[in-house]
Amino acid sequence: MRAIVTQSGNIKVIELEQPDPAPGHVLVRTEYSAISPGTEMGFVGRASDEAAAIGYSAVGIVEALGEGVADRRVGERVACYGVPYVRHAEWLAVPTNLTAVVPDGVAPEEAAFGGLGAIAVHALRVADLRFGESAVVVGLGILGNLVAQIAHAAACRAVGYDLNAERAAGLRQLGGASAYAEAAALEAALPEATGGAGADAVLLCASGPGEPLINKALEWVRDRGKVVIVGDLTMNFSRGLMFAKEAQVLISRAGGPGRYDPSYERDNRDYPLGHVRWTEGRNLAAYIRLLAEGRISVRPLITDVYPLEQAAEAYANYANKSARTIGTLIRYG
């Protein structure tokens, strides 16, 4: 099978052996896989001279079942999430805990972003927002846009902020959330959006030097509010600003409980719902449900679809920091 790898900072398509599904896993014929620009471009930049697989979010058709699989059927479309089982490749062998059935009516192109959807859902769970509370989302790339849309779908007051005016306008056009491209405009709107108390949470979905953004977020949150680090930010900030409000600075790790636990992922042993209500797999399914119910939309964010053979061109758009590039898919077969 063909797969995308990075080697010495370059993107290549190479031949690899097709995987076999282990017990509890399913074999998936990939239709689309989604590029995660923050995570993947950082990995490409650090790549050694050893070829390394990239990618973690895809959609495809179940073609075979591993031993013991009873909750998936051959022919079903599933969204898939999670390294090392999911990557940019023609075939994937994935634990069923890391899949969610995609119902009729949900476009596979949108379902392919399930990994990013699960990360967005988990970030909001870390923020622990309740009905009617407010969230400022900083960085309106594909992940931040999803966070803002899902917050609005959960009846929170969502406000977006991105220095790119087109991205701010894109969120406004989806409806429900306000968005700004200037800090002064955002700050002028916050009193009305938050009832004058400050935001209940600020979710930082940007990457790079964190100190200026985190300090601003500590100014924007209410007393005892939360700042949630979602993007790849450095973690320097003012203790004085944090102390003045007894604010919490939290980090959101990937798609939720189960991530990086071999017993949950490799061995496909789910956590009892009574002990862990929302695992990464259940967060993935929640994202698919939001699509199915029409509460969020990803299609307007898909700016590029490339066939597998043109993978290098897809990544070059991000490397060149093209402002118009938001959501990119790799198409198979």
Secondary structure, 3 states (H helix, E strand, C coil): CEEEEEECCEEEEEECCCCCCCCCEEEEEEEEEECCHHHHHHHHHCCCCCCEECCCEEEEEEEEECCCCCCCCCCCEEEEECCCCCCCECEEEEEHHHEEECCCCCCHHHHCCHHHHHHHHHHHHHHCCCCCCEEEEECCCHHHHHHHHHHHHCCCEEEEECCCHHHHHHHHHHCCCEEECCHHHHHHHHHHHHCCCCEEEEEECCCECCHHHHHHHHHHEEEEEEEEECCCECCCCCHHHHHHHCCEEEECCCCCCCCCCCCCCCCCCCCCCCCCCCCHHHHHHHHHHHHHCCCCCCHHHEEEEEEHHHHHHHHHHHHCCCCCCCEEEEECC
